[in-house]
Amino acid sequence: MLWLVRHGESEANAGGATSDYAAIRLTEQGWEQAKAVAAACRESPAWLGLSPYLRARQTAAPLLARYPGVPVTELAVQEFTYLTPERCVGMDAAARQPLVDAYWSQLDPNYCDGEGAESFAKMWGRARSFLAWAGEQPGFGVVFTHEQFIRAALASVLYAGEEPSVSVMQRFFAMRVGLPISNAAVLRLCLERGRWWVGGVDVAHLPQVRGHALRPA
């Protein structure tokens, strides 16, 4: 069983302007969401993976405090940065929106916006490489990561064997619009006979959502 956990609410998610994607911090609500993830994890993971970005590491902190002996590995599960960071310094989400729209209107999986950005094809490769690595790990794993990387992992499972293309990018964008992954939501995956199966996106542990508690299967 594998949990992919999106980080809690960050300063950028709350509408703040940003300059360094890797250094964005959690808000007070983000910390409460991180505590909710830890409370929902009813058994100690066999291993834990971390994005190098601060907001994901902060989200993992309450779970690590609850299960301090869990082995931790830093993984290349950071967010998909498709805009050159220098172009976005000091911008909030609204100011970045025209740049976002321009990027997705191109539908070019190999396009790279410049230094510090990556192409869709490269991000797709990261997701595939991660899933292959995770499939070799024993037991229940929890990985703290980011919305678009989680969606890329999900798309890689659903469209297994497909290479990055305009069609794949279109489907990913449709998921980006039609399948929001809330802060501190959990995507559950299970590996059976060499194939990943999707268990759904869980938000029941979050205060604003009612439902069944999260449990590793």
N, C-alpha and C positions, 0 to 999 in steps of 0.2 A: 504494500500500500504506500502511496506517495501523496503527500499534501503539498500543493503549490499555494503559498500564502502571499497575497498582495500586501504590501506595507500599509500601515495605518495612514490616516489623513496627514498629509504633509503641508508645510507652509504654502507650497505651490498649489496644492489641491484646494486650499482655503482662499485662493485668489491673490496670494502674495507674488510680488515680482521676484525673479530668480536670476542668478548669475552663474552659479556652479551647480550643474545637475547632480553631481556626486555628493555635494555637501548639504543638500536640502534636508531640513530637520522635520520631525513630527511636531504637530500641534498638540495641545493638551488633549483634544479629542482623539488624536492619533494614538497617544499613549494609553488612553482608556480602551481603545480598540485592540491594541497589542495585548493588554491584560486579559481581554475577553478571549483572544485566541489561545493564550496560555491556559486559561481556565477550562476551555473546551477540549483541550488535548488530555484525554483521560489515561493515557499510558505513556511511558517514556519512549521517545523515538529511539531507534537504533543508531541513527545518524541525523545530522542537521546540516543543511547547505545555506550559504549566505551570499547574497549579492554584495559586491564591494561598495555599494552606495549606502550612505549613512542612514537614510530613512528605513531601509530594509533591516539593517543591523539593529537599529533601535527597536523595531517591531519584534525582533527575535529576543530581545533582552529579557522580558518577563518569562518566556518559555525556558530560556537558559537558566534563569534563577530558580525555576521550579524543578528542572532536571539538570543540575549542574554537571553531571558526569557524561553528558552526551558528546560524542566526537563531533567536531565542527570542521567543515571544509568550505573555503571560499571558492565560489564557482562563477563562471562567466554567464550569469543570469541577470545582468544589469538591464536596465530599460533600453528599449529601442530608441536610439538618438539619431533621428534622420535629418535634423536641421543642425547646421554648424553652430556650436554654442556661441561663438563670437557674434553672430547675427542676432542673438536673442538676449543678450545681456541687458538686465534691467526690465525685461518685458514680463507682463503677466499673461495669462491665458488669452485674454481678449486681444491683446496687442499681437500675440503670435499667430492668431487665427488665419490671417491672410497668407502667411508663410506656410502654415499647415495645409490650407486648401490648395495652394499652388503645388506643393509636393505631391499630394494624393491625386491631383488632376493629371499628373504626368504618367502615372501607372507604369513606371520603368523600374523593374526589380533590380537592375544593376546600377542605377543612378546613385551617386554619392554627392551630398551637398557641399562637402569640403572637409577641412581638417576637424577632427573630433566627431564627425558624423559617420554613419555606416549605411550601406545599402540594405534594401529589403532582403536581397539574396544572402548577404552576410549574416543578418539577424536570423533568417530561416535556417542557415547552417548551424548557428549557435544553438538554436532550439533542438535541432536534430541530434547534434553532438551531446547535448545535455541529456536527452532522453535515452540515448544509447548508454551513456555512462551510468545514469540512474538505474537502468535496468540490470546492471551488474552488481548493484549494492544490495546487501542483505537486509531483510526486515523492513520495518516501517520508517520511512524517511520524511522529513519536513524541510521544505526549502522556502526561504523568505526572498521574495522577488518582486516583480512589477507587473502592472496591468498588461501592457502589450507583449511582454515576454510570455506571460501565462497564456495569452490568446494565441501566440505563435506556437507554443507547445501543444495547445489544444488543436489548432489547425493542422499541425504536423501529424497528430494522431488521426484526425478525421480524413486527411488527404495523404495518407501514408504512401510513399513511393513517388509522389509528384515533385518535380523540380520547380524552383521559383519561376514564375511566369506571370504574364499580365493577368491570366485567368485566376491564378492562385492569389495574386495581389488584390484582385477585385473581390474575391470571396473573403479574404482577410479583412478588407475594409468594410464589407457588409457585416461581418462579425463585430468589428470595432464599433459600428453604429448600433447594431441590433442586439449585442450581447455585452452590456456593461458589466464590468467586474468591480464591485464596490471595494473601497478601502477595507482591508482586513478580511476580505472574502477568501474562501478556500476552494480551490479546484482539486477534487479527489481523482486520482488515477490508480489503476490496478493493473499489474502485469500478469497475464496468464498465457502460458504456452508461447512466449515470445512476442506477445502483442499487448499493447496498452489499451485498456478500456476506460471510458470516462464515467465517473460516478456522479458528476454534477458539480455545480458551483454552490457552495454552502454559505449562507449568511445568517443562519439561525442563531448563532452565538452572539450576534451583534444586537445591541439593545433595541434598535428600532425595528427588528424583524422577529416575528414569532415563528416557531416551527420546532423541528426535532433537533436535539443537541448533536454536535459533531462527535462521531466516534470512528476511530480507524477500524476498518473491516478486517 
